[in-house]
Amino acid sequence: MAFKIAIVGRPNVGKSTLFNRLVGRRIALVDDTPGVTRDRRVHAGRLQDLKFDVIDTAGFEDAAAATLEGRMRAQTESAIAEADLVLFMIDGRAGLMADDHRFAEVVRRTSKPVVLVANKTDVRSAANGVLEAWNLGIGEPIGISAEHGIGMPDLRDAIAAVMEGQGAVEEEVAEIEFQPEEAMPGDDIDPDAEDIGYDRTKPIRVAVVGRPNAGKSTLINTLLGEERMLTGPEAGITRDSISVDWSWRGRKIKLFDTAGMRRKAKVQEKLEKLSVADTLRAIRFAEVVIVVFDATMPFEKQDLQIADLIIREGRAPIIAFNKWDLIENRQETLAELREKTDRLLPQVRGLKAMPVSAETGKGLDRMLDAALETHEIWNRRISTGPLNRWLERASAQHPPPAVAGRRLKVKYVSQIKTRPPGFVVSCSRPEAMPQSYIRYLINGLRETFDIAGVPIRLALRASENPYAGRAKKKK
């Protein structure tokens, strides 16, 4: 088990900024608005030679348990309970507040090792705030600036002292390696590599997206069997895209909970724009994307725009009609929803859409089965021989049209990538090929090779003329 460090404190003291510095990337949303972070986030971190898991938490607020702030506080208390060390952070510029004293008492009662951190000490006026922090009675305050990296050696020594006391420091420290940017799905495909089949042991990345208040966080909590994500009746609770490592039937899955996406015209505040941008990054990073529709009001314009975005990004989509426990005429409604799915999203014919209830857990197993099946289709590779035999039959049954008095010709086809499946068709005059015939070829590929429910990329390429570079011989 990795050594875990939880960063806690009242709102707007710089917890997420320190979290980003420790993990080495801008993962958590940072803004001057208090209370940006709501869910707790766990990620591998490093400070010089020390390695650990770091937990970003919501700001401590003194509020009733039933309120949103009270539920945020419960998430922070859960983070403290699972941590091996607590970094209690205060604002060195502002000095101690009444809430700092109350929350220091909460942390002290947990009997967890505590390191007191005074942030924002990059100005002279913060010196008094650092000295004042001694009044909390939880040890010597360490002055840092999470934004500018000031004081990190002192923080490293304080963390190392606790880790050594618990035997969590390795005797031989490996040379520091900066973590590279993670590759996008599909970047690791070699078109010329030998086909070794679908690997069912590899982890799969699944993002859950949708409009605000569609039940995304509740769905993930039900899958995990714990209140991991902050939920409630308020719309737009989730702001960050939170990833959770999970295993289902022996298959490792990284789940991404995302912020709800409203219509672009309604997104005015800077913080919501940051949340939407974070959701877009999660979609691009994911392999399978579960689009959560509210079954009581499905197929809103924004639902279709989200689904279209996922398809254009080349991800493998699944539709989950949530809140199915609130539907009365279920058979009739399901038939209507599936008819609308086929009609309104024809670009991914065969898209898997199923009713679920995040509240009761009904239908979630079928949803995950569909996600794994779609992921396998998304990774499907087809040999060149069967592809060209299909193309010969397809072009004989429905020949390409004549354009400007000259009939177009299709010659051969090959698959150049997977994730999603991508094909190149060699033909004469690709710029003149009608879109209707391209759709005919795509639908033929989908039906013949069972590539249902995922995007298909089809590119046209002119065949090379071996005599194009030769000059005419003079007599």
C-alpha positions in Angstrom: 0.0 0.0 0.0 1.3 3.4 -0.9 1.8 6.1 1.7 -1.1 8.5 1.6 -1.1 12.2 2.3 -4.3 14.2 2.7 -4.2 18.0 2.1 -6.9 19.7 4.3 -7.8 23.2 5.4 -10.5 25.8 5.0 -11.6 26.9 1.5 -9.2 28.9 -0.7 -6.0 28.3 1.2 -4.3 26.7 -1.9 -4.8 23.0 -1.4 -5.4 22.2 -5.0 -2.4 24.3 -6.0 -0.1 22.2 -3.8 -1.8 19.0 -5.0 -0.9 20.0 -8.6 2.7 20.7 -7.7 3.1 17.4 -5.9 1.6 15.3 -8.8 3.6 17.4 -11.3 0.6 18.3 -13.5 -2.3 20.7 -13.5 -5.0 18.1 -12.7 -7.1 19.8 -10.1 -9.1 22.9 -11.0 -7.6 26.1 -9.5 -9.5 29.4 -9.2 -9.7 32.3 -6.8 -13.3 31.4 -6.0 -13.6 29.7 -2.6 -14.9 26.1 -2.6 -13.8 25.1 -6.1 -12.9 21.5 -5.0 -15.8 19.4 -3.9 -14.9 15.7 -4.4 -11.7 14.2 -3.0 -9.1 13.2 -5.6 -6.3 10.7 -5.2 -3.2 10.7 -7.5 0.4 9.5 -7.3 2.7 12.3 -6.1 6.4 13.0 -5.6 8.4 15.5 -3.7 12.1 15.3 -4.6 13.0 11.7 -3.7 9.8 10.9 -1.8 7.0 9.0 -3.5 3.4 8.8 -2.1 -0.3 9.1 -3.0 -1.7 12.6 -2.4 -5.4 13.4 -1.7 -6.9 16.7 -2.6 -9.9 17.6 -0.5 -12.8 20.1 -0.3 -12.4 23.0 2.1 -13.5 22.4 5.6 -16.7 24.3 6.4 -18.7 24.4 9.5 -22.2 23.5 8.2 -25.1 21.1 8.8 -24.6 17.5 7.6 -27.6 17.7 5.1 -26.2 20.7 3.3 -23.8 20.6 0.3 -21.0 22.0 2.5 -21.8 19.4 5.1 -21.5 16.6 2.6 -18.2 18.1 1.3 -16.9 18.0 4.9 -17.9 14.4 5.2 -15.8 13.7 2.0 -12.8 15.5 3.6 -13.2 13.5 6.9 -13.2 10.3 4.8 -9.9 11.4 3.2 -8.4 12.0 6.6 -9.5 8.6 7.8 -7.7 6.8 4.9 -4.5 9.0 5.0 -1.3 8.2 6.8 -0.3 11.8 7.1 -2.4 15.1 7.1 -1.0 18.3 5.7 -3.1 21.0 7.5 -2.9 24.1 5.4 -3.6 27.7 6.4 -3.3 31.0 4.5 -0.2 32.7 5.7 -1.2 36.1 4.3 -4.6 36.1 5.9 -3.4 34.6 9.2 -5.4 32.4 11.5 -9.2 32.4 11.2 -11.8 31.0 13.7 -12.4 28.1 11.3 -8.7 27.2 11.4 -8.9 26.6 15.1 -12.0 24.5 14.9 -10.7 22.3 12.1 -7.3 21.9 13.7 -9.2 20.4 16.7 -10.9 18.0 14.3 -7.6 16.9 12.8 -6.0 16.6 16.3 -8.8 14.3 17.4 -8.0 11.8 14.6 -4.6 11.0 16.2 -3.0 11.1 12.6 0.4 12.6 12.1 0.0 16.3 11.1 2.3 18.7 9.3 1.2 22.3 9.6 1.7 24.2 6.3 1.4 28.0 6.0 0.8 28.7 2.3 1.2 32.0 0.3 4.3 33.1 2.1 5.9 34.6 -1.0 5.3 38.1 0.4 6.8 39.8 3.5 3.4 40.3 5.1 2.9 36.6 5.5 5.7 36.3 8.2 3.2 37.3 10.9 0.8 34.7 9.7 3.4 31.9 10.0 4.3 32.9 13.5 0.7 33.1 14.5 0.2 29.5 13.3 2.1 28.3 16.4 -1.2 29.0 18.3 -2.9 26.0 16.7 -0.7 23.7 18.9 -0.1 21.1 16.1 3.6 21.7 15.6 6.0 24.0 13.8 4.5 25.7 10.8 6.3 25.3 7.5 6.1 28.4 5.3 5.7 27.6 1.6 4.3 29.0 -1.6 2.6 26.2 -3.5 2.2 28.5 -6.6 5.9 29.4 -6.8 7.5 26.3 -5.3 9.0 28.1 -2.3 9.7 26.0 0.8 9.4 22.6 -0.8 12.7 21.3 0.7 11.4 22.1 4.2 8.1 20.4 3.4 10.0 17.4 2.1 12.0 17.0 5.3 8.8 17.2 7.4 7.1 14.5 5.3 10.2 12.3 5.2 10.4 12.4 9.0 6.9 10.9 9.3 7.5 8.4 6.5 10.7 7.2 8.1 8.9 6.8 11.4 6.3 4.5 9.7 8.9 2.7 7.5 7.5 4.1 4.3 10.8 5.4 2.9 12.8 3.1 0.6 16.4 2.6 1.5 17.7 3.1 -2.0 16.1 6.0 -3.8 15.9 5.7 -7.6 16.9 8.5 -9.8 14.1 11.0 -10.3 12.2 10.5 -13.5 9.7 13.1 -14.6 6.4 11.5 -15.6 5.8 11.9 -19.4 2.5 13.2 -20.7 0.1 10.3 -21.0 -0.5 9.1 -24.6 -3.9 9.5 -26.0 -5.9 6.4 -26.8 -5.1 5.2 -30.3 -1.6 6.7 -30.3 -0.1 3.4 -29.4 -1.5 1.6 -32.4 1.1 0.3 -35.0 -0.8 -0.3 -38.3 2.0 -2.6 -39.5 2.2 -4.7 -36.3 1.0 -8.3 -36.3 -2.5 -8.8 -35.1 -2.4 -10.6 -31.7 -6.1 -10.3 -31.0 -8.0 -8.4 -28.3 -6.2 -8.4 -24.9 -8.9 -8.8 -22.2 -6.4 -8.3 -19.4 -5.5 -4.7 -20.2 -7.2 -2.0 -18.1 -9.9 0.0 -19.8 -10.7 3.7 -19.3 -14.4 4.6 -18.9 -15.7 8.2 -18.7 -19.3 8.9 -17.5 -20.6 12.1 -19.0 -24.0 13.9 -19.5 -26.0 16.9 -18.6 -26.0 18.3 -15.1 -28.1 16.3 -12.6 -28.5 13.3 -14.8 -27.1 11.0 -12.1 -23.5 10.5 -13.1 -21.9 10.6 -9.7 -24.7 8.4 -8.2 -24.1 5.8 -10.9 -20.4 5.7 -10.0 -21.1 5.5 -6.3 -23.4 2.5 -6.9 -20.8 0.8 -9.0 -18.1 1.3 -6.4 -20.4 0.4 -3.5 -19.5 3.4 -1.5 -20.2 7.2 -1.3 -17.0 8.0 -3.2 -18.5 10.9 -5.2 -20.4 13.9 -3.8 -24.0 13.7 -4.7 -27.2 15.5 -4.0 -30.3 17.2 -5.5 -28.4 20.3 -6.5 -27.4 20.4 -10.2 -23.7 20.9 -11.1 -22.2 19.5 -7.9 -19.3 17.8 -9.7 -16.7 20.3 -11.0 -13.4 18.3 -11.4 -13.1 15.1 -13.5 -12.3 12.6 -10.8 -10.7 9.2 -11.7 -11.1 6.1 -9.6 -9.3 2.8 -10.1 -11.8 -0.1 -9.9 -12.1 -3.8 -10.8 -15.2 -5.5 -12.2 -15.2 -9.3 -12.8 -11.4 -9.3 -12.8 -11.1 -6.5 -15.4 -9.3 -3.4 -14.2 -11.3 -0.2 -15.0 -10.4 3.5 -14.5 -13.6 5.4 -14.0 -13.9 9.1 -14.7 -16.7 11.1 -13.1 -17.1 14.4 -15.0 -18.9 17.7 -14.6 -22.3 18.1 -16.3 -22.1 19.8 -19.7 -24.7 22.5 -20.3 -25.3 24.3 -23.6 -22.4 26.5 -24.6 -24.5 29.6 -24.6 -25.4 29.1 -21.0 -21.8 28.6 -19.8 -20.7 32.1 -18.8 -18.8 31.8 -15.5 -15.1 31.1 -15.7 -15.2 28.2 -13.2 -17.9 26.4 -15.2 -15.8 26.9 -18.4 -12.9 25.2 -16.6 -15.1 22.4 -15.5 -16.3 21.8 -19.1 -12.8 21.9 -20.4 -11.8 19.3 -17.8 -14.7 17.1 -19.0 -13.6 17.4 -22.6 -10.1 16.3 -21.6 -11.6 13.3 -19.8 -13.5 12.3 -23.0 -10.4 12.5 -25.1 -8.5 10.4 -22.6 -11.2 7.8 -22.2 -11.7 4.7 -24.4 -15.4 4.0 -23.6 -17.7 6.9 -22.8 -21.0 6.2 -21.0 -23.5 9.0 -21.9 -26.1 9.3 -19.1 -29.5 10.4 -20.3 -32.2 11.4 -17.9 -35.0 8.9 -18.9 -37.7 11.2 -17.7 -36.6 13.9 -20.3 -34.3 12.2 -22.8 -32.9 13.4 -26.1 -32.6 17.0 -25.2 -30.6 18.9 -27.8 -27.6 19.0 -25.4 -27.8 15.2 -25.0 -27.4 14.8 -28.8 -24.6 17.3 -28.9 -22.7 15.5 -26.2 -23.1 12.2 -28.0 -22.1 13.7 -31.3 -18.9 15.2 -29.7 -17.9 11.7 -28.4 -18.5 10.2 -31.8 -16.4 12.9 -33.5 -13.6 12.4 -31.0 -13.6 8.7 -32.0 -14.5 7.3 -28.6 -16.6 4.2 -28.1 -20.1 5.4 -26.8 -22.7 3.8 -24.7 -26.1 5.3 -23.7 -27.5 4.7 -20.3 -31.1 5.9 -19.7 -30.9 6.6 -16.0 -33.7 7.1 -13.5 -35.5 4.1 -15.0 -37.2 3.4 -11.6 -39.3 6.6 -12.2 -40.7 5.3 -15.6 -44.2 3.8 -15.6 -44.8 2.3 -19.1 -41.4 0.8 -19.3 -41.7 -1.5 -22.4 -43.4 1.1 -24.5 -40.9 3.8 -23.4 -37.9 1.6 -24.0 -39.1 0.7 -27.6 -39.6 4.5 -28.2 -36.1 5.4 -26.8 -34.3 2.8 -28.9 -36.2 3.9 -32.1 -35.1 7.5 -31.3 -31.5 6.3 -30.7 -31.3 4.7 -34.2 -33.0 7.6 -35.9 -31.2 10.5 -34.2 -27.7 8.9 -34.1 -27.4 7.1 -37.4 -23.6 7.7 -37.6 -23.1 4.9 -35.1 -25.7 2.4 -36.2 -26.1 -0.3 -33.6 -25.2 2.0 -30.7 -25.9 0.1 -27.4 -28.5 1.9 -25.3 -30.0 0.4 -22.1 -32.2 1.4 -19.2 -30.5 1.7 -15.8 -31.2 3.0 -12.3 -28.2 4.4 -10.5 -30.3 4.7 -7.4 -31.2 1.0 -7.2 -28.3 -0.5 -9.2 -30.7 -2.2 -11.7 -29.2 -2.6 -15.2 -25.6 -1.6 -14.3 -24.2 -5.1 -14.9 -25.7 -5.1 -18.4 -24.4 -1.6 -19.0 -20.8 -2.8 -18.1 -21.2 -5.9 -20.3 -22.1 -3.6 -23.2 -19.2 -1.3 -22.4 -16.7 -4.2 -22.6 -18.3 -5.5 -25.7 -18.1 -2.1 -27.4 -14.5 -1.7 -26.3 -13.7 -5.0 -28.0 -15.4 -3.8 -31.2 -13.6 -0.5 -31.0 -10.3 -2.4 -31.0 -11.2 -4.8 -33.8 -8.8 -5.4 -36.7 -9.8 -7.0 -40.0 -7.4 -8.7 -42.4 -6.9 -7.2 -45.8 -8.0 -10.4 -47.7 -11.6 -10.5 -46.3 -11.8 -6.7 -46.7 -11.0 -6.8 -50.4 -13.3 -9.7 -51.1 -16.1 -7.7 -49.4 -15.2 -4.6 -51.5 -15.4 -6.6 -54.7 -18.9 -7.9 -53.9 -20.1 -4.5 -52.6 -18.9 -2.6 -55.8 -20.3 -5.3 -58.0 -23.7 -5.1 -56.3 -23.8 -1.3 -56.2 -21.1 0.1 -58.6 -19.8 3.6 -57.9 -21.6 6.3 -59.9 -20.4 8.1 -63.0 -19.3 11.7 -62.4 -18.9 14.1 -65.4 -19.4 11.2 -67.7 -16.6 9.1 -66.3 -17.4 6.2 -63.9 -15.5 6.1 -60.6 -13.6 3.0 -59.7 -12.8 1.5 -56.3 -9.7 -0.8 -56.3 -8.8 -2.1 -52.9 -9.3 -1.4 -49.2 -7.1 -1.9 -46.1 -7.4 -1.1 -42.4 -4.8 1.4 -41.2 -5.7 1.7 -37.5 -8.1 0.7 -34.7 -9.6 2.7 -31.8 -11.7 3.5 -33.7 -11.5 1.3 -36.8 -10.0 3.3 -39.7 -9.9 2.2 -43.3 -8.4 3.5 -46.6 -10.1 2.9 -49.9 -8.0 3.3 -53.1 -10.1 4.7 -55.8 -10.0 7.0 -58.9 -10.8 10.7 -58.3 -11.5 10.5 -54.5 -12.5 14.2 -54.5 -15.5 13.3 -56.8 -16.8 10.4 -54.7 -20.3 11.3 -53.5 -20.9 11.2 -49.7 -23.8 8.8 -50.3 -21.5 6.1 -51.7 -19.0 6.7 -48.8 -21.9 6.0 -46.4 -22.8 2.9 -48.4 -19.3 1.6 -47.9 -19.3 2.4 -44.2 -22.6 0.7 -43.6 -21.4 -2.3 -45.6 -18.3 -2.5 -43.4 -20.4 -2.2 -40.3 -22.8 -4.9 -41.2 -20.4 -7.4 -42.8 -17.8 -7.3 -40.1 -20.1 -6.6 -37.1 -18.6 -3.2 -36.3 -21.8 -2.0 -34.5 -22.1 1.0 -32.3 -18.6 2.6 -32.8 -17.4 5.3 -35.1 -15.8 4.2 -38.4 -13.2 6.3 -40.2 -13.1 5.9 -44.0 -10.5 7.8 -46.1 -10.3 7.8 -49.9 -6.9 7.8 -51.6 -6.0 8.1 -55.3 -4.1 5.1 -56.6 -0.6 5.9 -57.8 0.0 6.2 -61.5 3.3 4.5 -62.4 3.6 6.6 -65.5 2.8 9.9 -63.9 6.4 11.1 -63.7 7.5 10.1 -67.2 7.9 12.7 -69.9 6.4 12.0 -73.4 8.9 10.6 -75.7 9.5 12.7 -78.8 9.4 11.0 -82.2 
